[in-house]
């Protein structure tokens, strides 16, 4: 039985045609994967379904009845709920208040706190995340925990069609498996799920059917088990993609040749002990579960977190570990890519040009005055090299898709021309084709003699890109070893048990 039908949906934003005649059919109780490159129109289509924006052309039906929601509340009333890729929570409110937003139980016109907590606990039992309680303030939660709160909000709405836009982007494997278990139960309850993900292995694990969007059009649809990854990728990018990871000659490394030496660095409570060296031209990977201290390590090196013990040596000179500043790190030619591009990685209201050049205005200024023409030209060159889908350098970063925003963050690092790159989840939220481009860019940086420290939750990219690998577990970093001496199983064992520390 068809529960949701879309026919020839089109949407234009000024000169940009975001959707160009999309067709979609969803059956009751199925998990339907919506896949495509960044900027293909996936999030725009989800926003149309969720009532956030109105289509210019086309028709929609829910259970055979015309459907054109005027607002997200209207969409929820018709049984459709959206889990956003970019979190849309109220950080000053509690988890319970966020989860039950718009569905708050009341008694005599007053909020019923007892029922609010009870209903929230009922939903939270799905994940049993120790960090999340009904009273926990969202601003105090980790990104992964906030993602779960966002997911729980849709579950609480008891929607019949749940739209999930990159729901696992901030989840570790245990939480992903819990989410998949919930999605499978949805099928038993005749709830339909539209699932957007750039991870094809996730799509294969959870989806029944798929639709591929490319340039705002639906170009392929069918059963996921009858289509190969190669065919899906070819539909997504419009051509076969032969190699995801660029060929690299693996480098050996010794502390004597290091551009960066970190010794016994700690930043309690999350980072307890980390020592490693990094030399020019190599890529050192840091694996580990979320909350293990990986992010705190790179933030402590970049002086965003206060280190309490340890030393940092850059190019043979001691650099302040405990009293360092980010300005000093920039002067020492460090570059940092945050895992939280929306919260701290980008200035969303500023232009692409300002975001790309802000850590090195000197490259496009003279006598203290910014040369706007030069700034725009430098930005355009980087936008073209990373295939960013944007109209012009003056548009706001907030107007781009999540994946294209991530490319802007990468473009800023390239413009900065740092010697030591600290990359925290560099391909989060990026499609397959864009990942290949970012991998190639990182490899080119290494070939030019830059030293790369790469934190990632995605083991295939660590094995595909890194010369050496170390594993973080419970705040302690293992000894780094050549990538050939690791297996996915040994990495996970080290991450869970701390073996190798």
N, C-alpha and C positions, 0 to 999 in steps of 0.2 A: 504493500500500500504506500503510495506517494504522500509524504507528509508535508513536503515543501517543494515548490516548483518555481524556478526563475526562467524567464524568457526574454532574451535580447535586452539585458540590463546595460545601460550606458550611463556614464557620468563624466562630466568635463569640469575641470578647474581652470578657468581662463583658457589659455591655449593648450593646456595639457589634457589629453584624453586618457583618463585613468581607467575607465571601463568602456569596452567597445563591443557591446552585444554579447554579454556573457549568458550562457545557458547552464542550468544546474537542476538536477533532479535528485531528491533525497528520499530514501525509503525509511519507513518506521523502524527504529531500533538498530540501524546500521551506523558504523563509524566510517565517515567519508573524509578522506584526506584531500585537502586543497593545497597543492604544491606549485611552486614557481619561483622565479628569481625575485630579488628585492625590486620593488617598483612594478611588479607584474600586475598589481591590482588586488591582491589577496585581502589586505587590511581594509582597503576601500570597500570591497564587496561585503566584508563582515560588518563594517559600519553602516552600510545600506540596510542589511538584514536586521541590525540591532536598533535601527531608528535614529542613529546619530546624524545621518545625512540622507537626503532625498535623491533618488535616481532621476536623471533627466528623461530617460526613455525606458520602455520595457514594462513587464508585468510580473507580479509575484502572487503566489497563492499558498495559503496554509490550510491543509485539509480540504482543498477544493474551493476555499473561499478567498476572495480577493484580499491581499495583504499589502498595506502601505502605512507602516507605523509612523506616527508623527513625533515620537520621542522614544528613548530607551524604556521609559515606564510603560508606554503603550505597547512596545514590543514584548516586554515581560508579561504584560497582561494577556498577550496572545501566546505566551509560552516559549518565548525565545530570549535567551540570555547570552551575553558575550563576556568572555574572559579576555581582557586586553593583554597585548604583548607588553606595552608600556604600562606599568601598574597605575591604577587610577584609584588609589586609596586615600583616605584622610589620615595623615600621619599623627595628628593631635588627638584622634579618637582611639578607643579601645578596639581590640580584635572583634569583640561581640558587636559593637556599634557599627563597624565596617561590614561585617558579615550580614547583619540583619538590616542594613540600610534600605529604607523604603518598605520594609516588612516588619517593622518594630511592633512587638505585641504590646497592647495598651489595656489599661483597666481604668474605667471612669475618666477617660481622656488623659491619663497619665501613663508614662512608660512603665511597663511591668518588668522590673529588673530581674525578678526570679525566673519568669518565663524566657526572658532574653538570654540569661545564662544557660538555662536548660536546653533551649533550642540550639545555641551555639555549641555547647558541649556535645550534643547529638551529632552535629555536623563534623566537629573536630575529631571525633572518634575514628573517622575515616583514615586520618593520617597519624594521629597520636604523636604529634611533634612536641618534644619536651619544652621548646621555647615558647609555644603558643598556649596562652590561657585566655579565657574570655575577657579578663581584666587587663591583659597586657596592652600597653600603648604601642601602636604600630610603628611609631618613629624609633622605638627601642629594639625592634626586631631586625634580624638579618634580611638580606634581599631574598634568600630562599624561603624564609618564613613568611615574608610579605606575599610572595608568589602563592603560597598555600592559602593564605587568607583570601586572596583574590579568587582562587579556585573554589574555596568553600562558600563564597558569596553566591556563586552561580548554582552550586549544589543546593543551598538553602532556598533558592527561589523556586525549586521543584519545577524547573523548566522542562518542556517536552523536546526542545531543540537547544542544545548547548554548543555555542561557538567558541572554540579554544584556539587562540592565536598564540603560538609558541608557548604553550603552558609549562614546558619542562626546561625552559632556557636557564632557569636559576636553581633547578632541583638536582640533588645528587641521586645516585642510582636507586637507593632504597625508597626515596620519595617518588621517583618515577614509577617504580613497580607498584607502589600503593595507588598512585593515580591511575595506572593502567587497570588495576584490579577494580577500581571504582567505575571506570569507563566500561569494562566488561559487564558489570552489574547493570549499568544503564541500559544495555541491550536487552537484558532480561526484563527490564521495566518498560520496554518499548520507547525509551528515550533515544533520540537521534543525536549524534555528535558530529560536528564539522571540525576536523582536526588539521591545523596548520603547523607544519614543522619542516625545517631544513634537514633534519636527520632522517635519511631514507630508511635506516635500520629501525627507527621508531615507527615510521609509517608502516613498514612491513609487519611489525610486531602487533600493531593495534588496529590497523584499518582494514576494512572489507573492500572498499572501492575508492577510486581517486578521480580527481579532475585536475588537469594541468592548466594554469593560466600563463600566458605569455603576451606581453604588451597589451594587457587589458582584455584579452580574448581567451575563451575556453578552447584549447587546441587539441585536447585528448581527454578521454574518460574511459573507465572500464574497471574490471576487477583487478585488484592489486596483485594477486597471486598469479596472474597470467601475463604480467608485464615485468621485464627485467629492469634492473637499475640503469643499465645503459640506455634503454629505450626511454625511461622516465627523464634522465638527464638530457637526452637529445631533444625531447619535447620541450623541456624547460629552457634550454639555451639556444635552441634552433639549430644545433649541430652536435655531432658526437664530441664528447670530452674525453680525450685519450688518457691524460695523466693528471691526477688531482694534485700530486706533490711533485715539485720540480726535482730533477736529478741533482744530487749534491755529492761531492766527495767528502766523506766523513773525516773530521779532524781529530787528531790526538791533542791532549792538553796537559800542560804542567803548570804548577803554581808560579814557577819562575817567569813564565811568559805572560802572566795574567795582567789584564788592564784593570780588573777589579778583584780585590781580595776581601772577603767578609769573614770575620773570625768571631765566633762565640756571641753572635748578636742575639739579643733578647728584648722583647717588648711585651711583658706580661699584661694580661693573663694568657693571651692567645699564642704568642710567639715565645717559646722557652729557650730554644737553642738552635742556631743555624750557622754553619760554616761552609763556605764554598769559594771557589775561584772561577773566574771567567776571563777568557782571553779573546783577543780580536779575531773576528772571522768565524766564531763558533756560536752555536745555538745550544743553550743549556735549558732543558725542560724541567719544570717542577710539577709533579703530579701529587695527588692527594684528594681526600674527600673535602667537601665544603665544610668550613669551620675548623679545618685542621691547622690553620695558621698560614696558608699559602699567601693569601692577600695581605695579611699583616706583615709578612716578610718583605714584599716589594714596597709596601707603604712605609715601612721603617727605613728601608734603604733610601727612599726618596724623601725622607724626613717629614712624611705626613703623619706618622705615628712616632711617639717618643720612645726611643730605645733607652733601656736602663743600663745595659752592659754590652760589651763587645767593641770591636773596632772595624772601621771600613778604610781600605786603602785604594786609592784611585791613581793609576799610572805611577805607582811607586811612592806616592805621597799620602800621608795620613789625612783622612777626611773625617771631620767631626761626626761621630755616630750619635752621641747623646744630645749634642747641642747644635746639630745641623739644621739647616733651613732649606725649603724647596728652592728659594732663590739661589742659594749656594750650589745646590745640585744642578740647577740649570746652567750655572756658570761652569761647573765641572763637566758639562756636556752629557748629562743624563737626560733621557726622555722617558716619559711615563704614560702608559695607556691604561686608564681605569676600567675595571669591570663594570662600573656603574656609569654608563655614558650619559644617561639622562640626569642623574643626580649631581655628578661632579665632572664627568668627562667632557662635556660640551656646554657652551653658553647658548642655550636653545633660542633665545630671542635675538641673538646677534646674527650677522650675515655669515654665509659660508666663508667669504674672504677673511673676515675678522677672526673666525675660529681657526682657519688654516694657518694664519700668519701670526697669531697672538703671542706665541712663545719665541718669535724671532722677527719682530717688526723691523729690526735693523736691516734685514735683507731687502726691504722695500721702502726705505725711508732715507732721507738725506738732511743733514744739519738739524736733526730732531723733528723733521716734518715728514708725515706719511705721504708717500707718492701713491695715490689711489690707483692710478692707471697701472703702475708696476705691480701693486698688490693684486689687482684683478687678473693681470696677465699670469702671474705666478700661480694664482689659485686655479685659473682655467687649465693650465698645464697639468696640475696635479689631479683635477677633476677628470680630465681626459685619460690620464694614465691609469686611474683606478676605476674608470667607467662609471662614475657617479651619475645617477639620473637626476639632473637638476636643470632648471631653466637658465640660471645665470648666477654669478658669484655673489650678487647682492641679496638674494633671497634668504630668508631666515632658515636656520638649520631645523627649526621645529616643523617646517613644512615638508621635510623629507621623510621617507619611510625609515623604519628602524635600522635596516641594514645599510642604507645609504648614509645615515647618521654615523654609523660605525666606520664607514669608509672615510668620512670627514675627520674623525679622530685619528685614523691612520695617516691621512694626508698631512695633518698637523705635525706628526712625528717626522715625516719625510721632509717637510719644509724646515723643521727645526734643525735637521742634520746633526742629531746627537751622536755621540760615539758609543754610548751604552744605552740600550733600549730595554726597558722593563715593561713587558707586555702581559697584562692580566686578562685572560680570556679574549684574545685578539679577534676571534671569528664568531663571537656570540651573536646570534641572530642574523647571520649572513648565509645566503643561499649557496648552493654547490658551486656555481660558476664564479661567484664573487670570492668564495673561499680559495679557489684555485689561484685567483688573482692576488689575494692577500698573501698566500703562501709563497708565491713567486716573488712578491715584493720583499717579504722577510728574508728569503734566500738571497736576493740581490743585495740587501743591506749587509748580510754576512759576507758575501763575496767582496764587498767594498771595504771590508775590514772592521765593520761595526760588530760589537759584542751584544748578543741577544739573550736575555733571560725571559723565558716564556712559560707562564702559568696557564694550565689548561685542564679542564675536566674531561676533555675528549681525547681518549688514549690514541686513536688512530692518527691524529695530527701530531702528537708527541713522537710517536714512532716514525711517522713519515718525515718529520722535519728536524729532529734534534740529533746532535752529536753525542751528548751525554744527558743523563737523566738522574734526578734525585727525587725522593718521595718524602712528603711532609706527613707526619702522623702525630696527632696530639701535641702540636706545637714544636715538634723536633724534626729537623731535616736530616735525612739519611746521607751517607756518603754518596757522592755522584759516581756513576759508572758509565762506561760506553753503552750506547743504546743497544748494541748487539748482545750485551750481557743481561738484558731485561726481557721478560715476556709480559703480556698483559696480566697473566695470572700472578707472576711474582710482584708486579706493581701493586695489584689489588691486595695481595697478602701483606706487603709492607705498609700500605695505607691503612689497613684495618688493624693489624697486630702490632705495627711499629717495628717489625723485624728489619734489620739493616740500619737502625738508628744507633 
